[in-house]
Amino acid sequence: MSNPKWLALHSVSFPVRIFSALLTCISMSLITVLNEYVPVSERMDNTYYTPFWSSLVITVLIYLAIVIFLMLPLSLFADAVSISVVQRTRGRIHPVVSVVIGYVLLAGLSGVLFSLFVFRGNTFLYMDAIRQICIMTLIFLIWQYILRAGSYWLQHNKQAKTG
């Protein structure tokens, strides 16, 4: 594991997956709530607006259910597929490209499964939800890379100081 580009091919530990899933939920819910938030100065009279914190908690719970039931199990499958593709092509495909392709397929599969269970198969009527799942998958991948690189850096730094 001396070459950082091969860091993409190593399987992610489950605590890193869980922590990146939590960070993905928090990131996406902050983006969603800040996008939908109406400042006090722009609010109309006699209209109810949900408070910021309750909207944040509700969106975190919704995104957490999506990540736990769809993205975590399918990410195990996407990592296995990307490792298998690189091993079968014997290094002709860059490992990072293989992982990105696996997670793009993960986003598509998650979107289709989400539309089957929630929207009863009417995928094209609710493309905004599919788009959010695709963005959520890419944010999940980015958080995994950040946490993996951070743990790799900490282990490498710890070994350099001790020995």
N, C-alpha and C positions, 0 to 999 in steps of 0.2 A: 504494500500500500504506500510505497514511496512516491509514486506518481499521482498527483492530485486529480488527473483526469479519470483515473480508475476508481476514484472515490464514488463516482456515480454508479458503478456497478455493484457495489457492496450493498447487501440488504440493510435496510434501515431497522434499527432496533424498535421494539414495540413502544417503549416509553417515549422515544423521539416522535413516533407516529402520533401517539396520544397528545403530546404537548403541542405538536404542530397542528393537530386538529383543533385543539382549543384556541390556539393563536389564530387559526383561520376563521373560526367562528367569531371571535372578537373583532378581527379585522373587517370581515364582511359586514357584521352588524353595525360597526361604527360607520362604515361607508354608506350603508343603506339608511341608517337613521339620520346621518348628517345630510344626506341627499334629500330626504323627505321632511326634514325639520322646517317648521315655519317660525321665524322669529316673532317675538311678541309685538314688535312694531308693525308687522304686516298681517296680523291676525284680524279676521273679520269679526264683527259683533254677532252675538248669539250663535256662535259656532263652537263646538267642542273640539279641542285639540288635545291629543294625548301628551302627557309629559315626556320629556326626553328620556328619563331613566326607565320608565315603564316600557317605552318603545324599544329601548336597548335590551332590556331583559327578555322581552317577547321574541325579538329577532335572534338573540343569542340562542334561545331554546329551540327555535325552528331550525336554525342552521346547524345546531348541535345534533339534532335528530337526523338531518340529512347526512352530515359527515359521519356519524357513528354507524348508521345503517347502510349507507351506500358507499361512501368513499373509503373508509378504512378497510372493509373486506375486499373491495375491488382494487385498492392500491397494492395489497399483497399479490393479487393476480397480475397486476400491471408490472410490478417489479420482477416477478418470476418470468413473465414473457420477455421483458427487455433483457434480462440476463441470458435467457435461452437464445434470443436472436443474436446477441453479440457472440456467444460461444459457438453458435452454428455457422456464423459468417467468418469466424476466425479473425476477428479484428478489422475486417474491411469496413464495418460501420462504426463510427465513433460512439463511444458509450453514452455520451450526453445526448446525442441524437436519438439513440435507441430508447433512452428513458423518456425523453420528450414525446416521442411517438407513442410510447406506452401510455403516458398520461393523457395525451390527446384522445386516444381510444378509450381511456378510463372516463374522460369527460363526456364523450359521446354515449357510452354505455350507461353512465349514471343519468344523463339527461333522458335517455329513452326509458329506463326503468322508472325514473321519477314521473315521467308523463304517463306511463302505463298505470301506475298505482294511484296517482293523485288526479290526473286529468282524464282518466279512462281512455287513453290512447289518442286524444286530440292534441297531438304534438304541435301542429302548425298554428293552432289557435293561441297557444301560450308560449311563444318563443322567448319571452322575457325571462321566464323561469329557467328555461334551458340555457340561455345566455348566462344567467347568474351561476348556474351549476358549473359551466365551463370556466368562468372566471374564478370560482371557488376552487376548482381543481388545480388551476395554475398557481393560485396563492398557496394552496396546500403543498404543492411541489416546491415552491420557493421557500416556504418555511422549513420544509424538510432539508433542503440544501443548506440553508443558513444554520440550522441546529446541528446538522452533521458536520459541516465545516468547522463550527465552533467547538464541537466535542473533539474533532480530530486535531484542531489547533491546541486545545487544552492538553490533550494526551501527549502531543509532540513537545509542547512547552514543558510539561511536567517531567518527561523523560530527559530532556536536555538539562534541566536544573538538577535532577537527582544523579545523573550518571554521565 
